[in-house]
Amino acid sequence: MNHSQKLSATALSLLAGAFLLFTAAPRLHADESDRCQRRIAHEEHELHRAIERHGRNSRQADHERHELHEARERCWREHHRWWDEHEHRWHTDRDWNEHDHD
C-alpha cells in the first residue's frame, strides 16, 4: 500500500467513524429520553401505590413524592424536559406542581 492509498484509507475510516457517531447520537438521546420517561412513570406508580396502601399523608407517600421530584429534576437537568404521566406528554417548561399528589 503506497502513501496515497494509506491516506485514502485513513480518510475513509475517519469518514465512516463520523457517520457512525452522527447516526448513533439521535438514538442515544432517544434511549435516554425513554429511560427518563420510564423512571418518572415508575415513580408516579410508586407514589400512587404508597398513597393507596398507607394514606396520602403517610411517611411512605412523602418518600415517594420526594423520589418523583428527584426523577423530574433529573430529567429536567439532563434533557430540559420532563414527562407528565397523567397527560402522557413531555413538558418543555419546568412547570410541574410539587403538590400535585397532596
C-alpha positions in Angstrom: 0.0 0.0 0.0 1.5 3.3 -1.0 1.3 6.6 0.8 -1.7 7.8 -1.2 -3.6 4.7 -0.5 -2.8 4.9 3.2 -4.2 8.5 3.3 -7.3 7.4 1.4 -7.9 4.5 3.8 -7.4 6.8 6.8 -9.8 9.4 5.4 -12.3 6.7 4.6 -12.0 5.4 8.2 -12.5 8.8 9.7 -15.5 9.5 7.4 -17.0 6.1 8.4 -16.4 6.9 12.1 -18.0 10.3 11.8 -21.0 8.8 10.1 -21.5 6.2 12.8 -21.1 8.9 15.5 -23.8 11.2 14.0 -26.2 8.4 13.2 -25.9 6.9 16.7 -26.3 10.2 18.6 -30.1 10.6 18.0 -30.7 7.0 19.1 -28.6 7.6 22.3 -30.8 10.7 23.0 -34.0 8.7 22.4 -32.8 5.9 24.8 -32.0 8.4 27.5 -35.4 10.0 27.0 -37.1 6.6 27.2 -35.3 5.9 30.4 -36.3 9.3 31.8 -39.9 8.7 30.8 -39.9 5.2 32.4 -38.3 6.5 35.6 -40.9 9.1 36.1 -43.8 6.7 35.2 -42.3 4.3 37.8 -42.1 6.9 40.5 -45.7 8.0 39.7 -46.8 4.4 40.1 -44.9 4.0 43.4 -46.4 7.2 44.8 -50.0 6.1 43.9 -49.3 2.7 45.5 -47.9 4.3 48.7 -51.0 6.6 48.9 -53.4 3.6 48.4 -51.6 1.4 51.0 -50.5 4.0 53.6 -52.5 7.1 53.1 -52.0 10.4 51.4 -50.1 12.0 54.3 -48.0 8.9 55.2 -44.3 8.8 55.6 -44.2 6.3 52.7 -46.1 8.7 50.4 -43.8 11.6 51.4 -40.8 9.4 50.5 -42.3 8.6 47.1 -43.2 12.3 46.4 -39.5 13.0 47.0 -38.5 10.2 44.6 -40.8 11.6 42.0 -39.4 15.1 42.5 -35.9 13.7 42.0 -36.8 11.9 38.9 -38.4 15.0 37.4 -35.4 17.1 38.4 -33.0 14.7 36.8 -34.9 14.7 33.5 -35.0 18.4 33.6 -31.3 18.7 34.4 -30.3 16.2 31.7 -32.9 17.0 28.9 -34.6 20.3 29.8 -37.9 18.5 29.6 -39.9 16.1 31.9 -42.6 13.5 31.3 -46.1 14.1 32.6 -47.5 10.6 33.2 -51.1 11.9 33.7 -51.2 13.8 30.4 -48.9 11.3 28.6 -46.8 14.1 27.2 -43.4 15.9 27.6 -43.2 19.3 29.1 -40.5 21.7 28.0 -41.1 24.1 30.9 -40.2 23.4 34.4 -43.8 23.7 35.4 -44.6 20.6 37.5 -46.7 21.1 40.6 -44.8 19.9 43.7 -48.2 19.4 45.4 -50.0 17.5 42.5 -50.4 14.5 44.7 -51.3 16.1 48.0 
